């Protein structure tokens, strides 16, 4: 009873730790995965998965992944599934005759999959495959008559192949090992069974490839999508799968060696090794840099601008994409011109990223173009990002953006196509239904706080999109709607980050239509610096209302000794445009 309670307690602790990890330490990796699929409650969507080997596992994996929209639900899902996998391995091991003293070893497959899920490209379908195979193996062990067990394996091979793909070979492999260890069959019968199961295992994928499927033979054998890049299935997945057979077999022999008197020592030793091994494995698997970027992106996607700025207050962003999100949040809160140099800036790449043939960067960059009013550019970025997905999924986030851009442009038939897809989802159904109702009334669109404004701000003229002339495009956008404050501030930020004071001075008078109460801080710093470089008469007043504090700080900045290497100078003036102008390359 003591050991029975111990194995349940260890499973509970493990599940709680996994939940805490993904819910509080690594939540945005889950949000990231959710946006790159679109699970539909429709027969066509199901049949599309059912028509290929391993598709059932992918379908179930996608079903659970849709709940990653709320990271705590995703964390709970992963925790429960990993605990179920551990309990299945322990159940199988017990049927082999494993002693309770070896319970900690049965956590190894779950720990390995925990570390794999720290990589955002590992998909939940792979874990579902392991659970399905474990279920078939457990069912095999519950059958007592040997002949029926053998028949169950032979019948299950094609079923398991269609449900879990190439992992079906684990069932006949496990059956041969189990019967050999327990000596339930004579060597001759066991050999015949092994040969027959091998022939069936080879024939089924080959026949499916020849008569039913138009997939490469390698993909037919693998079946389920363990990894976002189907052509690059990591070896680590195969290692975890083999452990389902190796661990019970190994524990069978360990249990014959260990003596009862030494059980407490072995349990303590295993737990220590397990904890330190897990800590090392997870520590070397996490990528907090990516987690930070995903956090910035998710909060921008959810329009939580204050959260983005609060993140930057705690730790200034340093990667181009996180800086992009911060600048967008500052602009949406009307603080870009005032506070942009309070944080690290890496040039124009952190303001309006260039298009990259990728499925991640265009979505983040598209947020900037969308909120500025470059609706067609945002639409192109969303479409290109979705088409670049390596596992051929449809992105719920991209489809949502395509629906928005077509509503703004008045393409209601196209928007309706995307909205009807979203109405078949779980989380986006309500939003899509409301959008369908809004789309039928032009007055409702005009009154919409986002779509109505963007319809006014969007570019009305066709022009060739040029990555190298973003300032000119921003100028065209602002000229069409002089009330578009965000377009003006991005234009000013572009010239400042590009260290192009000539065009900054040329564009600055356009701000008259925006009626600033006071010139934003970074503009004052740039204006005063430009004036001091062209005017040597200290008695002449600058033609701009520059605060005395800005003037005093600039005089102190000029007197600062050892500017590039001065720690005190960096602390005192790193929030100024002058510091960026001189020291940031």
Legacy VTK file of the C-alpha trace (Angstrom):
# vtk DataFile Version 3.0
C-alpha trace
ASCII
DATASET POLYDATA
POINTS 585 float
0.000 0.000 0.000
2.906 2.356 0.687
4.296 1.932 -2.816
0.820 2.111 -4.355
0.282 5.495 -2.746
3.786 6.619 -3.709
3.347 6.045 -7.461
0.041 7.980 -7.453
1.653 10.787 -5.461
4.589 11.027 -7.881
2.201 11.196 -10.842
0.238 13.986 -9.165
3.374 15.997 -8.359
4.666 15.518 -11.902
1.390 16.720 -13.396
1.307 19.800 -11.168
4.896 20.734 -12.078
4.190 20.353 -15.812
1.044 22.482 -15.467
2.937 25.191 -13.570
5.701 25.205 -16.178
3.467 25.716 -19.203
0.868 27.908 -17.466
3.247 30.389 -15.811
6.772 29.991 -17.199
6.228 29.013 -20.829
2.623 29.983 -21.734
3.172 31.898 -24.958
4.649 28.908 -26.741
1.168 27.410 -26.428
-0.535 30.528 -27.809
1.971 30.434 -30.657
0.993 26.872 -31.607
-2.745 27.603 -31.519
-2.545 30.353 -34.130
-0.972 28.082 -36.754
-3.908 25.721 -37.134
-7.654 26.068 -37.562
-9.643 23.140 -36.191
-13.049 22.974 -37.887
-16.084 21.119 -36.582
-17.063 19.796 -40.002
-17.217 16.426 -41.739
-14.920 17.577 -44.553
-12.237 18.558 -42.082
-12.469 15.174 -40.335
-12.436 13.168 -43.576
-9.359 15.064 -44.732
-7.474 13.616 -41.728
-9.193 10.223 -41.820
-8.034 9.670 -45.391
-4.360 9.242 -44.483
-2.385 7.027 -42.069
-1.815 8.676 -38.731
-4.495 11.222 -39.510
-6.619 10.258 -36.499
-3.717 11.137 -34.190
-3.251 14.461 -35.954
-6.987 15.158 -35.741
-7.071 14.495 -31.993
-3.876 16.518 -31.514
-5.353 19.484 -33.402
-8.554 19.189 -31.385
-6.636 19.670 -28.141
-4.303 22.298 -29.612
-7.206 24.639 -30.384
-7.639 25.056 -26.610
-4.126 26.515 -26.375
-5.843 29.857 -27.061
-5.994 30.064 -23.277
-2.558 28.954 -22.174
-3.724 27.571 -18.818
-6.111 25.197 -20.633
-3.255 24.091 -22.875
-1.002 23.598 -19.852
-3.664 21.457 -18.178
-4.085 19.417 -21.362
-0.365 18.690 -21.696
-0.039 17.868 -17.989
-2.925 15.382 -18.096
-1.699 13.703 -21.288
1.861 13.327 -19.979
0.571 11.834 -16.735
-1.603 9.413 -18.720
1.460 8.374 -20.736
3.420 7.737 -17.533
0.575 5.735 -16.018
0.329 3.660 -19.194
4.062 2.888 -19.147
3.780 1.884 -15.484
0.762 -0.336 -16.180
2.605 -2.082 -19.020
5.700 -2.495 -16.856
3.657 -4.063 -14.055
2.332 -6.689 -16.475
5.951 -7.545 -17.178
6.474 -8.055 -13.464
8.179 -4.757 -12.626
8.411 -3.954 -8.919
7.009 -0.674 -7.511
10.547 0.381 -6.599
11.113 1.250 -10.284
8.155 3.619 -10.693
10.422 6.697 -11.218
11.892 5.155 -14.398
8.442 5.094 -16.010
8.473 8.917 -16.040
11.291 9.020 -18.606
9.107 9.025 -21.798
6.886 11.774 -20.349
9.919 13.824 -19.315
11.406 13.512 -22.787
8.170 14.653 -24.401
7.982 17.546 -21.951
11.401 18.685 -23.150
10.354 18.217 -26.792
7.331 20.464 -26.280
9.690 23.268 -25.282
10.354 23.495 -29.030
7.395 25.240 -30.647
7.663 23.027 -33.738
6.814 19.752 -31.960
3.127 18.977 -32.387
0.715 17.376 -29.957
-0.202 14.688 -32.482
3.077 12.910 -31.715
2.121 12.481 -28.059
-1.338 11.250 -29.095
0.392 8.569 -31.191
2.267 7.347 -28.097
-0.947 7.216 -26.082
-2.835 5.300 -28.783
-0.029 2.754 -29.093
0.104 2.432 -25.297
-3.640 1.808 -25.294
-3.345 -1.028 -27.811
-0.429 -2.541 -25.901
-2.410 -2.343 -22.643
-5.382 -4.028 -24.320
-3.054 -6.763 -25.558
-1.820 -7.389 -22.018
-5.346 -7.654 -20.618
-6.152 -10.566 -22.934
-5.303 -13.824 -21.163
-5.572 -16.573 -23.830
-2.384 -16.610 -25.895
-4.082 -17.430 -29.203
-6.553 -14.567 -28.847
-3.690 -12.203 -27.962
-1.871 -13.161 -31.152
-5.010 -12.715 -33.213
-5.615 -9.326 -31.598
-2.155 -8.154 -32.669
-2.569 -9.255 -36.288
-6.010 -7.640 -36.568
-4.843 -4.469 -34.821
-1.879 -3.821 -37.128
-3.903 -2.214 -39.979
-6.185 -0.377 -37.530
-3.270 0.984 -35.561
-1.437 1.918 -38.766
-4.377 4.043 -39.867
-4.736 5.650 -36.464
-1.091 6.221 -35.522
1.005 5.758 -38.644
4.371 4.027 -38.549
4.340 3.685 -34.749
2.084 0.642 -35.271
5.241 -1.524 -35.483
5.650 -1.113 -31.717
2.668 -3.392 -31.058
3.985 -6.546 -32.830
7.484 -5.790 -31.553
6.183 -5.567 -27.988
4.117 -8.754 -28.456
7.140 -10.749 -29.617
9.246 -9.505 -26.692
6.477 -10.177 -24.178
5.811 -13.707 -25.347
9.533 -14.477 -25.514
10.137 -13.225 -21.979
7.176 -15.105 -20.506
7.772 -18.188 -22.709
4.078 -18.545 -23.513
4.823 -19.842 -27.015
7.242 -22.352 -28.408
10.123 -20.906 -30.376
8.674 -22.240 -33.634
5.262 -20.628 -33.142
6.840 -17.409 -31.921
9.037 -17.282 -35.019
6.047 -17.853 -37.278
4.103 -15.110 -35.486
7.052 -12.714 -35.803
7.406 -13.480 -39.517
3.691 -13.070 -40.245
3.439 -9.792 -38.326
6.554 -8.516 -40.123
5.101 -9.342 -43.545
1.790 -7.660 -42.656
3.613 -4.630 -41.264
5.568 -4.254 -44.490
2.691 -5.008 -46.845
0.087 -2.591 -45.486
2.014 0.702 -45.972
3.275 -0.488 -49.364
-0.221 -1.390 -50.570
-1.625 1.893 -49.265
1.033 3.786 -51.160
0.389 1.840 -54.369
-3.416 1.888 -54.453
-4.812 4.594 -52.190
-2.352 7.336 -51.259
-0.413 9.860 -53.276
2.119 10.576 -50.555
5.846 9.746 -50.650
6.505 6.266 -49.237
8.561 7.748 -46.381
5.637 9.943 -45.383
3.248 6.982 -45.579
5.442 5.036 -43.151
5.784 7.938 -40.713
2.105 8.856 -40.909
1.379 11.379 -38.156
2.911 14.843 -38.055
5.237 14.758 -35.073
7.041 17.907 -36.207
5.909 21.072 -37.993
8.331 20.258 -40.798
7.091 16.821 -41.994
10.198 16.041 -44.042
12.473 16.508 -41.014
11.168 14.187 -38.322
13.751 14.264 -35.487
15.367 11.037 -34.290
14.350 11.942 -30.721
10.742 11.014 -31.534
11.776 7.484 -32.489
13.805 7.143 -29.293
10.804 8.050 -27.133
8.673 5.542 -29.044
11.153 2.705 -28.541
11.212 3.395 -24.803
7.621 2.113 -24.636
9.085 -1.324 -25.374
12.527 -0.986 -23.805
11.477 0.290 -20.355
9.055 -2.553 -19.444
11.547 -5.103 -20.737
14.409 -3.493 -18.770
12.368 -3.244 -15.568
11.543 -6.935 -15.873
15.240 -7.779 -15.500
15.932 -5.069 -12.911
13.116 -6.442 -10.750
14.753 -9.861 -10.720
18.042 -8.384 -9.488
16.979 -5.886 -6.828
16.373 -7.141 -3.323
13.549 -5.888 -1.124
15.944 -4.650 1.586
17.487 -2.136 -0.805
14.229 -0.748 -2.188
14.264 2.554 -0.256
17.806 3.308 -1.378
16.907 2.614 -5.018
13.794 4.799 -4.871
15.721 7.720 -3.362
18.532 7.333 -5.874
16.153 7.202 -8.834
14.256 10.276 -7.653
17.463 12.281 -7.222
18.731 11.294 -10.666
15.295 11.955 -12.171
14.965 15.437 -10.656
18.469 16.542 -11.616
18.176 14.944 -15.059
14.824 16.603 -15.692
16.148 19.975 -14.515
19.129 19.711 -16.845
16.998 18.545 -19.768
14.297 21.204 -19.437
16.809 23.983 -18.733
18.649 23.172 -21.953
15.404 22.826 -23.922
13.708 26.118 -23.089
14.263 29.177 -25.226
13.227 32.201 -23.189
14.289 34.527 -25.999
11.600 33.063 -28.257
9.146 33.036 -25.361
9.681 36.777 -24.934
9.048 37.497 -28.623
5.945 35.297 -28.558
4.693 37.186 -25.498
5.119 40.533 -27.253
3.417 39.212 -30.377
0.476 37.638 -28.531
-0.233 40.811 -26.561
-0.123 42.854 -29.777
-2.457 40.384 -31.439
-4.872 40.754 -28.501
-4.511 44.590 -28.569
-3.141 44.581 -25.028
-0.874 47.561 -25.612
-0.373 48.420 -21.948
0.890 44.898 -21.266
3.454 45.258 -24.036
4.724 48.514 -22.560
4.730 47.012 -19.050
6.906 44.145 -20.316
9.376 46.658 -21.745
9.439 48.547 -18.440
10.525 45.365 -16.638
13.085 44.372 -19.260
13.880 46.397 -22.341
13.411 44.318 -25.523
16.506 43.640 -27.607
15.320 41.495 -30.518
14.014 43.177 -33.711
10.555 41.596 -33.502
10.007 42.449 -29.833
11.107 46.049 -30.546
8.637 46.086 -33.443
5.820 45.092 -31.093
6.873 47.678 -28.505
6.962 50.498 -31.050
3.510 49.509 -32.286
2.169 49.536 -28.714
3.716 52.949 -28.058
2.142 54.301 -31.234
-1.293 52.898 -30.352
-1.058 54.575 -26.941
0.115 57.879 -28.519
3.543 57.635 -26.884
5.875 56.766 -29.763
7.258 60.260 -30.312
7.541 60.851 -26.572
9.081 57.618 -25.307
10.534 55.556 -28.164
14.139 56.268 -27.175
13.464 55.307 -23.563
13.986 51.770 -24.861
16.508 50.009 -27.044
16.088 50.746 -30.752
17.783 48.713 -33.463
17.069 50.928 -36.446
14.267 50.864 -38.974
14.215 47.026 -38.808
12.507 47.351 -35.423
9.910 49.772 -36.775
8.576 48.286 -40.020
10.175 44.893 -40.722
10.800 43.861 -44.303
8.828 41.018 -45.831
10.432 37.595 -45.339
9.258 34.353 -46.947
8.348 32.832 -43.630
5.243 31.983 -41.589
6.186 33.935 -38.446
7.703 37.323 -39.319
4.984 38.368 -41.833
2.276 37.944 -39.186
4.119 40.187 -36.724
5.061 42.736 -39.393
1.527 42.603 -40.743
0.187 43.902 -37.427
2.144 47.134 -37.966
0.933 47.639 -41.541
-2.644 46.810 -40.564
-2.869 49.374 -37.769
-1.126 52.012 -39.871
-3.696 51.689 -42.659
-1.725 49.676 -45.225
-4.635 47.243 -45.399
-3.641 45.556 -48.663
-0.081 45.029 -47.447
-1.364 43.484 -44.211
-3.623 41.227 -46.274
-0.702 40.085 -48.442
1.477 39.395 -45.409
-1.259 37.307 -43.745
-1.895 35.268 -46.875
1.807 34.657 -47.542
2.393 33.614 -43.921
-0.420 31.067 -44.043
0.743 29.622 -47.354
4.287 29.289 -45.994
3.224 26.924 -43.183
5.328 23.776 -43.698
2.664 21.355 -42.435
0.025 22.746 -44.840
-2.334 23.866 -42.077
-4.589 26.905 -42.235
-3.891 29.596 -39.671
-6.832 30.829 -37.602
-5.034 34.110 -36.987
-4.293 34.630 -40.679
-7.856 33.763 -41.728
-9.202 36.218 -39.156
-6.956 38.965 -40.529
-7.965 38.141 -44.132
-11.612 38.487 -43.108
-10.912 41.877 -41.508
-8.978 43.299 -44.440
-11.647 42.259 -46.932
-14.390 43.809 -44.792
-12.438 47.062 -44.644
-11.904 46.991 -48.412
-15.570 46.226 -49.044
-14.959 42.766 -50.507
-17.845 41.212 -48.615
-18.143 37.994 -50.618
-14.499 37.138 -49.980
-14.799 38.166 -46.321
-17.865 35.946 -45.985
-15.869 32.953 -47.224
-13.336 33.404 -44.417
-15.981 34.174 -41.806
-17.953 31.020 -42.620
-14.792 29.011 -41.987
-14.296 30.716 -38.630
-17.913 29.988 -37.699
-16.973 26.289 -37.692
-14.334 26.841 -35.008
-14.742 26.916 -31.242
-13.086 30.158 -30.118
-13.704 32.310 -33.194
-17.318 31.370 -33.880
-18.821 34.229 -31.854
-16.483 36.821 -33.365
-17.201 35.588 -36.913
-20.974 35.636 -36.376
-20.832 39.197 -35.056
-18.605 40.229 -37.975
-21.089 38.718 -40.457
-23.859 40.836 -38.934
-21.691 43.990 -38.974
-20.712 43.395 -42.582
-24.342 43.655 -43.730
-24.688 47.281 -42.575
-22.356 50.023 -43.844
-23.275 52.227 -40.885
-22.116 49.566 -38.427
-18.789 49.295 -40.240
-18.373 53.077 -40.207
-19.087 53.106 -36.448
-16.720 50.226 -35.724
-13.830 51.628 -33.617
-11.183 49.813 -35.696
-12.619 48.951 -39.097
-14.319 52.317 -39.540
-11.106 54.206 -38.755
-8.939 52.005 -40.962
-11.386 52.427 -43.845
-10.749 56.170 -43.599
-6.990 55.758 -43.229
-6.327 53.078 -45.820
-4.517 53.978 -49.002
-6.952 54.904 -51.748
-4.437 54.809 -54.600
-2.561 51.891 -56.110
1.211 52.067 -55.826
4.144 49.705 -56.039
5.136 48.528 -52.576
8.834 49.260 -52.029
10.745 47.921 -49.028
13.421 50.596 -49.455
11.086 53.591 -49.588
8.852 53.155 -46.581
9.142 56.837 -45.696
7.625 57.816 -49.035
4.761 55.355 -48.559
4.133 56.695 -45.052
4.082 60.186 -46.508
1.491 59.152 -49.108
-0.605 57.510 -46.388
-0.504 60.587 -44.162
-1.215 63.001 -47.027
-4.409 61.075 -47.852
-5.615 61.452 -44.245
-3.852 64.222 -42.249
-5.629 62.961 -39.097
-3.683 59.693 -39.155
-1.388 60.500 -36.261
0.131 57.034 -36.211
1.236 57.355 -39.845
2.915 60.691 -39.085
4.695 59.379 -35.995
5.944 56.342 -37.915
7.195 58.679 -40.621
9.056 60.759 -38.040
10.371 57.646 -36.297
11.575 56.259 -39.624
13.680 59.357 -40.325
15.040 59.483 -36.767
15.982 55.802 -36.687
17.546 56.174 -40.120
19.476 59.215 -38.795
18.019 61.239 -41.657
17.613 64.658 -40.039
17.296 66.392 -43.400
13.997 64.667 -44.165
12.944 64.890 -40.521
13.094 68.689 -40.719
11.328 68.564 -44.070
8.441 66.430 -42.779
8.052 67.991 -39.318
5.823 70.933 -40.423
3.183 68.363 -41.432
2.429 67.967 -37.712
0.386 71.179 -37.728
-2.760 69.234 -38.652
-2.373 67.040 -35.552
-2.327 69.972 -33.103
0.105 68.583 -30.522
-0.181 70.233 -27.113
3.606 70.009 -26.872
6.225 68.727 -29.268
7.086 65.122 -28.319
10.379 64.689 -26.477
12.315 62.857 -29.212
11.255 65.468 -31.789
12.441 68.277 -29.520
15.807 66.542 -29.108
16.207 66.105 -32.864
15.084 69.672 -33.623
17.399 71.219 -31.055
20.347 69.110 -32.194
19.776 70.050 -35.860
19.460 73.725 -34.964
22.735 73.747 -32.973
24.550 72.161 -35.900
23.451 74.860 -38.347
23.367 77.955 -36.105
26.415 79.275 -34.261
24.718 82.344 -32.815
23.799 81.508 -29.169
21.689 84.669 -28.846
19.355 83.663 -31.651
16.187 81.934 -30.500
15.307 78.553 -31.973
12.078 78.745 -33.995
10.575 75.776 -32.109
9.186 75.607 -28.543
11.995 73.539 -26.997
11.835 72.991 -23.239
14.643 74.304 -21.046
15.220 70.783 -19.710
16.021 69.534 -23.249
18.460 72.419 -23.761
20.205 71.795 -20.440
20.498 68.066 -21.040
21.978 68.603 -24.488
24.603 70.959 -23.083
25.472 68.345 -20.473
25.585 65.673 -23.171
28.072 67.713 -25.209
30.356 68.048 -22.194
30.244 64.353 -21.328
33.796 62.934 -21.413
34.521 59.597 -23.047
31.029 59.348 -24.530
31.109 55.865 -26.094
32.619 54.154 -23.046
31.218 56.211 -20.200
28.959 54.161 -17.976
27.554 57.281 -16.317
26.855 58.818 -19.700
25.006 55.728 -20.851
22.837 55.701 -17.746
22.071 59.398 -17.934
21.538 59.939 -21.662
20.620 56.537 -23.090
16.959 57.635 -23.203
17.753 60.467 -25.627
17.855 60.645 -29.393
21.349 62.088 -29.187
22.688 58.896 -27.628
21.092 56.843 -30.397
22.449 59.218 -33.027
26.039 58.990 -31.792
26.452 55.530 -30.353
23.909 53.109 -31.826
25.004 51.675 -35.153
LINES 1 586
585 0 1 2 3 4 5 6 7 8 9 10 11 12 13 14 15 16 17 18 19 20 21 22 23 24 25 26 27 28 29 30 31 32 33 34 35 36 37 38 39 40 41 42 43 44 45 46 47 48 49 50 51 52 53 54 55 56 57 58 59 60 61 62 63 64 65 66 67 68 69 70 71 72 73 74 75 76 77 78 79 80 81 82 83 84 85 86 87 88 89 90 91 92 93 94 95 96 97 98 99 100 101 102 103 104 105 106 107 108 109 110 111 112 113 114 115 116 117 118 119 120 121 122 123 124 125 126 127 128 129 130 131 132 133 134 135 136 137 138 139 140 141 142 143 144 145 146 147 148 149 150 151 152 153 154 155 156 157 158 159 160 161 162 163 164 165 166 167 168 169 170 171 172 173 174 175 176 177 178 179 180 181 182 183 184 185 186 187 188 189 190 191 192 193 194 195 196 197 198 199 200 201 202 203 204 205 206 207 208 209 210 211 212 213 214 215 216 217 218 219 220 221 222 223 224 225 226 227 228 229 230 231 232 233 234 235 236 237 238 239 240 241 242 243 244 245 246 247 248 249 250 251 252 253 254 255 256 257 258 259 260 261 262 263 264 265 266 267 268 269 270 271 272 273 274 275 276 277 278 279 280 281 282 283 284 285 286 287 288 289 290 291 292 293 294 295 296 297 298 299 300 301 302 303 304 305 306 307 308 309 310 311 312 313 314 315 316 317 318 319 320 321 322 323 324 325 326 327 328 329 330 331 332 333 334 335 336 337 338 339 340 341 342 343 344 345 346 347 348 349 350 351 352 353 354 355 356 357 358 359 360 361 362 363 364 365 366 367 368 369 370 371 372 373 374 375 376 377 378 379 380 381 382 383 384 385 386 387 388 389 390 391 392 393 394 395 396 397 398 399 400 401 402 403 404 405 406 407 408 409 410 411 412 413 414 415 416 417 418 419 420 421 422 423 424 425 426 427 428 429 430 431 432 433 434 435 436 437 438 439 440 441 442 443 444 445 446 447 448 449 450 451 452 453 454 455 456 457 458 459 460 461 462 463 464 465 466 467 468 469 470 471 472 473 474 475 476 477 478 479 480 481 482 483 484 485 486 487 488 489 490 491 492 493 494 495 496 497 498 499 500 501 502 503 504 505 506 507 508 509 510 511 512 513 514 515 516 517 518 519 520 521 522 523 524 525 526 527 528 529 530 531 532 533 534 535 536 537 538 539 540 541 542 543 544 545 546 547 548 549 550 551 552 553 554 555 556 557 558 559 560 561 562 563 564 565 566 567 568 569 570 571 572 573 574 575 576 577 578 579 580 581 582 583 584
